[in-house]
Amino acid sequence: MDFLMSLMLGVVYQADSLLMESRQVIGIVAAFLAAVLAAQFGWHGTDRVIGRRQRSED
């Protein structure tokens, strides 16, 4: 009975540590994607602002 309890506790502990590690990886991936999307939006937004300014000068 003690062996079964220790085995179950070990499985739960390993699953918990795996979830904690995956949360960090998911956070890093989400931050990277947010940075890429912000850069892409900034690039297109800047192009549109420059295009409008050039049209108004013409």
All heavy atoms as TSV, in Angstrom:
chain	resi	resn	atom	element	x	y	z
A	1	MET	N	N	0.824	-1.196	0.000
A	1	MET	CA	C	0.000	0.000	0.000
A	1	MET	C	C	0.868	1.260	0.000
A	1	MET	O	O	0.554	2.223	-0.691
A	1	MET	CB	C	-0.925	-0.058	1.213
A	1	MET	CG	C	-1.926	1.048	1.250
A	1	MET	SD	S	-3.133	0.787	-0.046
A	1	MET	CE	C	-4.235	2.087	0.288
A	2	ASP	N	N	1.950	1.227	0.780
A	2	ASP	CA	C	2.852	2.380	0.825
A	2	ASP	C	C	3.542	2.597	-0.521
A	2	ASP	O	O	3.754	3.733	-0.937
A	2	ASP	CB	C	3.914	2.195	1.913
A	2	ASP	CG	C	3.338	2.330	3.312
A	2	ASP	OD1	O	2.296	3.001	3.441
A	2	ASP	OD2	O	3.935	1.762	4.250
A	3	PHE	N	N	3.871	1.473	-1.175
A	3	PHE	CA	C	4.514	1.572	-2.478
A	3	PHE	C	C	3.572	2.223	-3.493
A	3	PHE	O	O	3.981	3.078	-4.290
A	3	PHE	CB	C	4.938	0.181	-2.956
A	3	PHE	CG	C	5.501	0.180	-4.346
A	3	PHE	CD1	C	6.754	0.711	-4.597
A	3	PHE	CD2	C	4.767	-0.321	-5.402
A	3	PHE	CE1	C	7.272	0.734	-5.875
A	3	PHE	CE2	C	5.277	-0.298	-6.687
A	3	PHE	CZ	C	6.533	0.218	-6.919
A	4	LEU	N	N	2.308	1.839	-3.455
A	4	LEU	CA	C	1.322	2.391	-4.379
A	4	LEU	C	C	1.124	3.890	-4.142
A	4	LEU	O	O	1.052	4.672	-5.090
A	4	LEU	CB	C	-0.002	1.645	-4.240
A	4	LEU	CG	C	-1.098	2.016	-5.223
A	4	LEU	CD1	C	-0.638	1.753	-6.649
A	4	LEU	CD2	C	-2.358	1.239	-4.911
A	5	MET	N	N	1.071	4.285	-2.877
A	5	MET	CA	C	0.919	5.708	-2.550
A	5	MET	C	C	2.142	6.511	-2.992
A	5	MET	O	O	2.013	7.613	-3.529
A	5	MET	CB	C	0.707	5.888	-1.044
A	5	MET	CG	C	-0.717	5.727	-0.617
A	5	MET	SD	S	-1.799	6.845	-1.463
A	5	MET	CE	C	-1.889	8.154	-0.301
A	6	SER	N	N	3.328	5.973	-2.767
A	6	SER	CA	C	4.542	6.691	-3.180
A	6	SER	C	C	4.628	6.782	-4.693
A	6	SER	O	O	5.078	7.790	-5.246
A	6	SER	CB	C	5.782	6.020	-2.596
A	6	SER	OG	O	5.950	4.733	-3.137
A	7	LEU	N	N	4.177	5.740	-5.385
A	7	LEU	CA	C	4.164	5.763	-6.845
A	7	LEU	C	C	3.188	6.816	-7.356
A	7	LEU	O	O	3.510	7.593	-8.258
A	7	LEU	CB	C	3.793	4.377	-7.378
A	7	LEU	CG	C	3.825	4.210	-8.894
A	7	LEU	CD1	C	5.248	4.398	-9.412
A	7	LEU	CD2	C	3.304	2.845	-9.273
A	8	MET	N	N	2.005	6.893	-6.766
A	8	MET	CA	C	1.009	7.887	-7.177
A	8	MET	C	C	1.506	9.299	-6.875
A	8	MET	O	O	1.329	10.209	-7.682
A	8	MET	CB	C	-0.324	7.625	-6.470
A	8	MET	CG	C	-1.049	6.411	-7.011
A	8	MET	SD	S	-2.546	5.980	-6.111
A	8	MET	CE	C	-3.445	7.483	-6.121
A	9	LEU	N	N	2.131	9.487	-5.724
A	9	LEU	CA	C	2.668	10.800	-5.374
A	9	LEU	C	C	3.785	11.203	-6.329
A	9	LEU	O	O	3.891	12.369	-6.719
A	9	LEU	CB	C	3.182	10.804	-3.932
A	9	LEU	CG	C	2.252	11.535	-2.995
A	9	LEU	CD1	C	2.094	10.755	-1.726
A	9	LEU	CD2	C	2.811	12.892	-2.737
A	10	GLY	N	N	4.596	10.260	-6.743
A	10	GLY	CA	C	5.662	10.541	-7.704
A	10	GLY	C	C	5.115	10.956	-9.050
A	10	GLY	O	O	5.619	11.888	-9.681
A	11	VAL	N	N	4.063	10.283	-9.501
A	11	VAL	CA	C	3.447	10.625	-10.781
A	11	VAL	C	C	2.841	12.020	-10.724
A	11	VAL	O	O	2.984	12.827	-11.648
A	11	VAL	CB	C	2.391	9.562	-11.166
A	11	VAL	CG1	C	1.539	10.047	-12.325
A	11	VAL	CG2	C	3.062	8.257	-11.500
A	12	VAL	N	N	2.153	12.337	-9.622
A	12	VAL	CA	C	1.551	13.654	-9.469
A	12	VAL	C	C	2.629	14.728	-9.428
A	12	VAL	O	O	2.495	15.792	-10.053
A	12	VAL	CB	C	0.665	13.700	-8.201
A	12	VAL	CG1	C	0.267	15.123	-7.863
A	12	VAL	CG2	C	-0.567	12.827	-8.389
A	13	TYR	N	N	3.716	14.471	-8.733
A	13	TYR	CA	C	4.806	15.453	-8.642
A	13	TYR	C	C	5.448	15.684	-10.006
A	13	TYR	O	O	5.735	16.823	-10.386
A	13	TYR	CB	C	5.854	14.977	-7.632
A	13	TYR	CG	C	7.022	15.915	-7.509
A	13	TYR	CD1	C	6.895	17.129	-6.854
A	13	TYR	CD2	C	8.252	15.601	-8.073
A	13	TYR	CE1	C	7.948	18.001	-6.737
A	13	TYR	CE2	C	9.311	16.474	-7.983
A	13	TYR	CZ	C	9.160	17.667	-7.313
A	13	TYR	OH	O	10.209	18.529	-7.216
A	14	GLN	N	N	5.659	14.618	-10.759
A	14	GLN	CA	C	6.255	14.761	-12.085
A	14	GLN	C	C	5.324	15.509	-13.032
A	14	GLN	O	O	5.770	16.338	-13.825
A	14	GLN	CB	C	6.600	13.387	-12.663
A	14	GLN	CG	C	7.797	12.740	-12.002
A	14	GLN	CD	C	8.060	11.354	-12.539
A	14	GLN	OE1	O	7.264	10.804	-13.307
A	14	GLN	NE2	N	9.174	10.764	-12.124
A	15	ALA	N	N	4.041	15.241	-12.959
A	15	ALA	CA	C	3.081	15.949	-13.806
A	15	ALA	C	C	3.045	17.432	-13.444
A	15	ALA	O	O	2.979	18.293	-14.328
A	15	ALA	CB	C	1.701	15.328	-13.662
A	16	ASP	N	N	3.114	17.728	-12.156
A	16	ASP	CA	C	3.110	19.125	-11.711
A	16	ASP	C	C	4.355	19.858	-12.192
A	16	ASP	O	O	4.267	20.985	-12.689
A	16	ASP	CB	C	3.016	19.181	-10.189
A	16	ASP	CG	C	2.922	20.599	-9.680
A	16	ASP	OD1	O	2.097	21.367	-10.225
A	16	ASP	OD2	O	3.665	20.940	-8.731
A	17	SER	N	N	5.504	19.237	-12.079
A	17	SER	CA	C	6.737	19.900	-12.535
A	17	SER	C	C	6.745	20.065	-14.054
A	17	SER	O	O	7.236	21.070	-14.569
A	17	SER	CB	C	7.966	19.124	-12.071
A	17	SER	OG	O	8.012	17.855	-12.685
A	18	LEU	N	N	6.177	19.099	-14.779
A	18	LEU	CA	C	6.087	19.223	-16.231
A	18	LEU	C	C	5.177	20.382	-16.621
A	18	LEU	O	O	5.496	21.152	-17.535
A	18	LEU	CB	C	5.575	17.915	-16.836
A	18	LEU	CG	C	5.436	17.883	-18.347
A	18	LEU	CD1	C	6.802	18.028	-19.000
A	18	LEU	CD2	C	4.778	16.595	-18.786
A	19	LEU	N	N	4.071	20.536	-15.922
A	19	LEU	CA	C	3.176	21.658	-16.195
A	19	LEU	C	C	3.840	22.994	-15.894
A	19	LEU	O	O	3.653	23.965	-16.626
A	19	LEU	CB	C	1.889	21.522	-15.383
A	19	LEU	CG	C	0.869	20.540	-15.924
A	19	LEU	CD1	C	-0.296	20.401	-14.959
A	19	LEU	CD2	C	0.368	20.987	-17.274
A	20	MET	N	N	4.607	23.065	-14.825
A	20	MET	CA	C	5.286	24.313	-14.483
A	20	MET	C	C	6.312	24.678	-15.560
A	20	MET	O	O	6.439	25.840	-15.933
A	20	MET	CB	C	5.971	24.192	-13.121
A	20	MET	CG	C	4.986	24.111	-11.974
A	20	MET	SD	S	3.950	25.558	-11.854
A	20	MET	CE	C	5.017	26.631	-10.963
A	21	GLU	N	N	7.038	23.707	-16.059
A	21	GLU	CA	C	8.017	23.970	-17.111
A	21	GLU	C	C	7.328	24.368	-18.410
A	21	GLU	O	O	7.800	25.252	-19.114
A	21	GLU	CB	C	8.892	22.740	-17.333
A	21	GLU	CG	C	9.871	22.476	-16.208
A	21	GLU	CD	C	10.695	21.234	-16.447
A	21	GLU	OE1	O	10.728	20.748	-17.591
A	21	GLU	OE2	O	11.305	20.758	-15.475
A	22	SER	N	N	6.223	23.729	-18.734
A	22	SER	CA	C	5.541	24.051	-19.984
A	22	SER	C	C	4.914	25.438	-19.911
A	22	SER	O	O	4.805	26.114	-20.929
A	22	SER	CB	C	4.487	22.994	-20.306
A	22	SER	OG	O	3.442	23.017	-19.360
A	23	ARG	N	N	4.507	25.888	-18.737
A	23	ARG	CA	C	3.962	27.244	-18.604
A	23	ARG	C	C	5.023	28.276	-18.958
A	23	ARG	O	O	4.720	29.286	-19.595
A	23	ARG	CB	C	3.477	27.490	-17.179
A	23	ARG	CG	C	2.181	26.837	-16.863
A	23	ARG	CD	C	1.743	27.146	-15.460
A	23	ARG	NE	N	0.578	26.370	-15.103
A	23	ARG	CZ	C	0.123	26.263	-13.881
A	23	ARG	NH1	N	0.726	26.883	-12.895
A	23	ARG	NH2	N	-0.949	25.544	-13.639
A	24	GLN	N	N	6.247	28.045	-18.549
A	24	GLN	CA	C	7.320	28.988	-18.875
A	24	GLN	C	C	7.572	29.020	-20.371
A	24	GLN	O	O	7.734	30.094	-20.954
A	24	GLN	CB	C	8.593	28.607	-18.127
A	24	GLN	CG	C	8.498	28.809	-16.636
A	24	GLN	CD	C	9.727	28.315	-15.907
A	24	GLN	OE1	O	10.584	27.682	-16.495
A	24	GLN	NE2	N	9.801	28.601	-14.624
A	25	VAL	N	N	7.572	27.860	-21.001
A	25	VAL	CA	C	7.803	27.797	-22.448
A	25	VAL	C	C	6.648	28.461	-23.196
A	25	VAL	O	O	6.863	29.222	-24.141
A	25	VAL	CB	C	7.993	26.331	-22.905
A	25	VAL	CG1	C	8.014	26.234	-24.423
A	25	VAL	CG2	C	9.254	25.756	-22.315
A	26	ILE	N	N	5.423	28.189	-22.757
A	26	ILE	CA	C	4.263	28.806	-23.399
A	26	ILE	C	C	4.317	30.321	-23.239
A	26	ILE	O	O	3.997	31.063	-24.168
A	26	ILE	CB	C	2.960	28.223	-22.819
A	26	ILE	CG1	C	2.799	26.782	-23.277
A	26	ILE	CG2	C	1.751	29.048	-23.224
A	26	ILE	CD1	C	1.682	26.032	-22.582
A	27	GLY	N	N	4.741	30.805	-22.081
A	27	GLY	CA	C	4.874	32.242	-21.860
A	27	GLY	C	C	5.906	32.872	-22.779
A	27	GLY	O	O	5.689	33.957	-23.328
A	28	ILE	N	N	7.017	32.197	-22.962
A	28	ILE	CA	C	8.073	32.716	-23.839
A	28	ILE	C	C	7.581	32.748	-25.288
A	28	ILE	O	O	7.800	33.724	-26.009
A	28	ILE	CB	C	9.354	31.870	-23.701
A	28	ILE	CG1	C	9.982	32.118	-22.331
A	28	ILE	CG2	C	10.346	32.172	-24.807
A	28	ILE	CD1	C	11.125	31.195	-21.996
A	29	VAL	N	N	6.902	31.687	-25.717
A	29	VAL	CA	C	6.383	31.637	-27.086
A	29	VAL	C	C	5.326	32.725	-27.298
A	29	VAL	O	O	5.314	33.403	-28.333
A	29	VAL	CB	C	5.813	30.230	-27.403
A	29	VAL	CG1	C	5.032	30.221	-28.695
A	29	VAL	CG2	C	6.930	29.210	-27.446
A	30	ALA	N	N	4.462	32.924	-26.312
A	30	ALA	CA	C	3.433	33.958	-26.429
A	30	ALA	C	C	4.057	35.350	-26.478
A	30	ALA	O	O	3.605	36.207	-27.252
A	30	ALA	CB	C	2.462	33.858	-25.258
A	31	ALA	N	N	5.088	35.585	-25.682
A	31	ALA	CA	C	5.755	36.883	-25.708
A	31	ALA	C	C	6.436	37.118	-27.055
A	31	ALA	O	O	6.399	38.232	-27.594
A	31	ALA	CB	C	6.781	36.959	-24.579
A	32	PHE	N	N	7.042	36.087	-27.605
A	32	PHE	CA	C	7.688	36.209	-28.912
A	32	PHE	C	C	6.662	36.523	-29.998
A	32	PHE	O	O	6.881	37.410	-30.835
A	32	PHE	CB	C	8.446	34.920	-29.242
A	32	PHE	CG	C	9.077	34.932	-30.599
A	32	PHE	CD1	C	10.230	35.652	-30.827
A	32	PHE	CD2	C	8.508	34.233	-31.653
A	32	PHE	CE1	C	10.814	35.678	-32.085
A	32	PHE	CE2	C	9.085	34.248	-32.909
A	32	PHE	CZ	C	10.241	34.972	-33.124
A	33	LEU	N	N	5.542	35.810	-29.987
A	33	LEU	CA	C	4.504	36.068	-30.987
A	33	LEU	C	C	3.916	37.469	-30.838
A	33	LEU	O	O	3.633	38.137	-31.841
A	33	LEU	CB	C	3.398	35.023	-30.880
A	33	LEU	CG	C	3.750	33.633	-31.378
A	33	LEU	CD1	C	2.603	32.667	-31.128
A	33	LEU	CD2	C	4.101	33.654	-32.853
A	34	ALA	N	N	3.752	37.929	-29.604
A	34	ALA	CA	C	3.246	39.282	-29.391
A	34	ALA	C	C	4.230	40.314	-29.926
A	34	ALA	O	O	3.818	41.317	-30.525
A	34	ALA	CB	C	2.980	39.516	-27.910
A	35	ALA	N	N	5.520	40.079	-29.733
A	35	ALA	CA	C	6.522	41.004	-30.246
A	35	ALA	C	C	6.536	41.019	-31.770
A	35	ALA	O	O	6.653	42.080	-32.390
A	35	ALA	CB	C	7.904	40.623	-29.709
A	36	VAL	N	N	6.399	39.851	-32.392
A	36	VAL	CA	C	6.375	39.779	-33.854
A	36	VAL	C	C	5.144	40.496	-34.398
A	36	VAL	O	O	5.233	41.260	-35.372
A	36	VAL	CB	C	6.415	38.307	-34.322
A	36	VAL	CG1	C	6.099	38.186	-35.802
A	36	VAL	CG2	C	7.773	37.703	-34.021
A	37	LEU	N	N	3.997	40.272	-33.773
A	37	LEU	CA	C	2.776	40.946	-34.239
A	37	LEU	C	C	2.861	42.453	-34.049
A	37	LEU	O	O	2.415	43.215	-34.910
A	37	LEU	CB	C	1.564	40.384	-33.503
A	37	LEU	CG	C	1.144	38.978	-33.913
A	37	LEU	CD1	C	0.028	38.470	-33.004
A	37	LEU	CD2	C	0.706	38.939	-35.356
A	38	ALA	N	N	3.434	42.897	-32.942
A	38	ALA	CA	C	3.582	44.338	-32.711
A	38	ALA	C	C	4.533	44.955	-33.736
A	38	ALA	O	O	4.286	46.053	-34.244
A	38	ALA	CB	C	4.091	44.592	-31.302
A	39	ALA	N	N	5.606	44.253	-34.056
A	39	ALA	CA	C	6.539	44.761	-35.061
A	39	ALA	C	C	5.874	44.830	-36.434
A	39	ALA	O	O	6.046	45.806	-37.169
A	39	ALA	CB	C	7.777	43.871	-35.113
A	40	GLN	N	N	5.113	43.803	-36.761
A	40	GLN	CA	C	4.426	43.778	-38.055
A	40	GLN	C	C	3.401	44.912	-38.139
A	40	GLN	O	O	3.314	45.605	-39.149
A	40	GLN	CB	C	3.737	42.420	-38.231
A	40	GLN	CG	C	3.271	42.137	-39.618
A	40	GLN	CD	C	4.413	41.807	-40.558
A	40	GLN	OE1	O	5.558	41.678	-40.163
A	40	GLN	NE2	N	4.104	41.694	-41.825
A	41	PHE	N	N	2.642	45.110	-37.072
A	41	PHE	CA	C	1.657	46.176	-37.042
A	41	PHE	C	C	2.335	47.543	-37.115
A	41	PHE	O	O	1.869	48.436	-37.821
A	41	PHE	CB	C	0.813	46.078	-35.772
A	41	PHE	CG	C	-0.185	47.188	-35.645
A	41	PHE	CD1	C	-1.303	47.223	-36.459
A	41	PHE	CD2	C	-0.002	48.196	-34.718
A	41	PHE	CE1	C	-2.224	48.238	-36.346
A	41	PHE	CE2	C	-0.914	49.222	-34.602
A	41	PHE	CZ	C	-2.030	49.247	-35.415
A	42	GLY	N	N	3.434	47.702	-36.428
A	42	GLY	CA	C	4.173	48.961	-36.471
A	42	GLY	C	C	4.719	49.247	-37.857
A	42	GLY	O	O	4.684	50.387	-38.331
A	43	TRP	N	N	5.205	48.220	-38.517
A	43	TRP	CA	C	5.757	48.381	-39.866
A	43	TRP	C	C	4.666	48.822	-40.836
A	43	TRP	O	O	4.831	49.777	-41.586
A	43	TRP	CB	C	6.354	47.045	-40.315
A	43	TRP	CG	C	7.032	47.100	-41.645
A	43	TRP	CD1	C	6.486	46.801	-42.850
A	43	TRP	CD2	C	8.376	47.495	-41.901
A	43	TRP	NE1	N	7.411	46.965	-43.846
A	43	TRP	CE2	C	8.578	47.390	-43.290
A	43	TRP	CE3	C	9.418	47.909	-41.109
A	43	TRP	CZ2	C	9.792	47.694	-43.879
A	43	TRP	CZ3	C	10.631	48.204	-41.703
A	43	TRP	CH2	C	10.802	48.101	-43.069
A	44	HIS	N	N	3.528	48.147	-40.809
A	44	HIS	CA	C	2.436	48.505	-41.722
A	44	HIS	C	C	1.832	49.857	-41.362
A	44	HIS	O	O	1.455	50.631	-42.237
A	44	HIS	CB	C	1.361	47.419	-41.720
A	44	HIS	CG	C	1.784	46.182	-42.444
A	44	HIS	ND1	N	2.020	46.147	-43.789
A	44	HIS	CD2	C	2.020	44.926	-42.001
A	44	HIS	CE1	C	2.387	44.934	-44.141
A	44	HIS	NE2	N	2.396	44.173	-43.067
A	45	GLY	N	N	1.731	50.131	-40.072
A	45	GLY	CA	C	1.191	51.421	-39.642
A	45	GLY	C	C	2.072	52.569	-40.074
A	45	GLY	O	O	1.579	53.615	-40.524
A	46	THR	N	N	3.376	52.387	-39.974
A	46	THR	CA	C	4.311	53.424	-40.404
A	46	THR	C	C	4.218	53.645	-41.907
A	46	THR	O	O	4.234	54.786	-42.380
A	46	THR	CB	C	5.756	53.029	-40.022
A	46	THR	OG1	O	5.801	52.798	-38.616
A	46	THR	CG2	C	6.740	54.111	-40.383
A	47	ASP	N	N	4.113	52.560	-42.664
A	47	ASP	CA	C	3.972	52.684	-44.122
A	47	ASP	C	C	2.707	53.455	-44.491
A	47	ASP	O	O	2.718	54.294	-45.396
A	47	ASP	CB	C	3.932	51.305	-44.775
A	47	ASP	CG	C	5.305	50.669	-44.855
A	47	ASP	OD1	O	6.299	51.386	-44.637
A	47	ASP	OD2	O	5.374	49.454	-45.136
A	48	ARG	N	N	1.630	53.213	-43.794
A	48	ARG	CA	C	0.381	53.916	-44.096
A	48	ARG	C	C	0.486	55.401	-43.760
A	48	ARG	O	O	-0.003	56.246	-44.504
A	48	ARG	CB	C	-0.772	53.291	-43.341
A	48	ARG	CG	C	-1.146	51.948	-43.898
A	48	ARG	CD	C	-2.363	51.399	-43.241
A	48	ARG	NE	N	-2.675	50.092	-43.801
A	48	ARG	CZ	C	-3.788	49.459	-43.578
A	48	ARG	NH1	N	-4.706	49.997	-42.810
A	48	ARG	NH2	N	-4.001	48.291	-44.120
A	49	VAL	N	N	1.109	55.723	-42.625
A	49	VAL	CA	C	1.264	57.132	-42.240
A	49	VAL	C	C	2.136	57.862	-43.247
A	49	VAL	O	O	1.813	58.965	-43.693
A	49	VAL	CB	C	1.845	57.241	-40.811
A	49	VAL	CG1	C	2.268	58.666	-40.508
A	49	VAL	CG2	C	0.835	56.760	-39.796
A	50	ILE	N	N	3.225	57.243	-43.655
A	50	ILE	CA	C	4.123	57.866	-44.645
A	50	ILE	C	C	3.397	58.027	-45.973
A	50	ILE	O	O	3.525	59.054	-46.647
A	50	ILE	CB	C	5.413	57.037	-44.796
A	50	ILE	CG1	C	6.261	57.160	-43.521
A	50	ILE	CG2	C	6.210	57.490	-46.008
A	50	ILE	CD1	C	7.463	56.236	-43.491
A	51	GLY	N	N	2.620	57.015	-46.373
A	51	GLY	CA	C	1.869	57.098	-47.622
A	51	GLY	C	C	0.849	58.230	-47.593
A	51	GLY	O	O	0.692	58.961	-48.574
A	52	ARG	N	N	0.174	58.431	-46.491
A	52	ARG	CA	C	-0.814	59.528	-46.384
A	52	ARG	C	C	-0.129	60.879	-46.414
A	52	ARG	O	O	-0.651	61.817	-47.005
A	52	ARG	CB	C	-1.622	59.372	-45.096
A	52	ARG	CG	C	-2.635	58.274	-45.175
A	52	ARG	CD	C	-3.448	58.192	-43.928
A	52	ARG	NE	N	-4.329	57.031	-43.970
A	52	ARG	CZ	C	-4.997	56.578	-42.923
A	52	ARG	NH1	N	-4.887	57.190	-41.761
A	52	ARG	NH2	N	-5.766	55.549	-43.052
A	53	ARG	N	N	1.008	60.974	-45.778
A	53	ARG	CA	C	1.726	62.269	-45.782
A	53	ARG	C	C	2.215	62.612	-47.175
A	53	ARG	O	O	2.180	63.766	-47.602
A	53	ARG	CB	C	2.902	62.244	-44.800
A	53	ARG	CG	C	2.487	62.339	-43.370
A	53	ARG	CD	C	3.667	62.460	-42.476
A	53	ARG	NE	N	3.273	62.549	-41.087
A	53	ARG	CZ	C	4.095	62.523	-40.067
A	53	ARG	NH1	N	5.403	62.386	-40.287
A	53	ARG	NH2	N	3.659	62.614	-38.841
A	54	GLN	N	N	2.679	61.601	-47.915
A	54	GLN	CA	C	3.162	61.845	-49.262
A	54	GLN	C	C	2.000	62.231	-50.184
A	54	GLN	O	O	2.154	63.091	-51.059
A	54	GLN	CB	C	3.885	60.629	-49.808
A	54	GLN	CG	C	5.250	60.425	-49.183
A	54	GLN	CD	C	5.943	59.156	-49.682
A	54	GLN	OE1	O	5.350	58.353	-50.392
A	54	GLN	NE2	N	7.181	58.987	-49.278
A	55	ARG	N	N	0.842	61.635	-49.994
A	55	ARG	CA	C	-0.324	61.985	-50.814
A	55	ARG	C	C	-0.791	63.397	-50.530
A	55	ARG	O	O	-1.193	64.102	-51.435
A	55	ARG	CB	C	-1.463	61.008	-50.542
A	55	ARG	CG	C	-1.296	59.713	-51.280
A	55	ARG	CD	C	-2.541	58.863	-51.126
A	55	ARG	NE	N	-2.081	57.515	-50.808
A	55	ARG	CZ	C	-2.611	56.721	-49.920
A	55	ARG	NH1	N	-3.671	57.094	-49.234
A	55	ARG	NH2	N	-2.130	55.523	-49.710
A	56	SER	N	N	-0.735	63.824	-49.275
A	56	SER	CA	C	-1.208	65.152	-48.932
A	56	SER	C	C	-0.236	66.232	-49.428
A	56	SER	O	O	-0.638	67.342	-49.709
A	56	SER	CB	C	-1.395	65.291	-47.422
A	56	SER	OG	O	-0.152	65.176	-46.755
A	57	GLU	N	N	1.045	65.920	-49.573
A	57	GLU	CA	C	2.022	66.855	-50.102
A	57	GLU	C	C	1.875	67.038	-51.603
A	57	GLU	O	O	2.210	68.071	-52.153
A	57	GLU	CB	C	3.437	66.412	-49.760
A	57	GLU	CG	C	3.773	66.540	-48.284
A	57	GLU	CD	C	5.167	65.965	-47.975
A	57	GLU	OE1	O	5.827	65.447	-48.896
A	57	GLU	OE2	O	5.570	66.029	-46.807
A	58	ASP	N	N	1.400	66.014	-52.286
A	58	ASP	CA	C	1.268	66.060	-53.757
A	58	ASP	C	C	0.116	66.899	-54.174
A	58	ASP	O	O	-0.553	67.642	-54.101
A	58	ASP	CB	C	1.088	64.668	-54.354
A	58	ASP	CG	C	2.364	63.842	-54.200
A	58	ASP	OD1	O	3.433	64.431	-54.030
A	58	ASP	OD2	O	2.256	62.602	-54.240
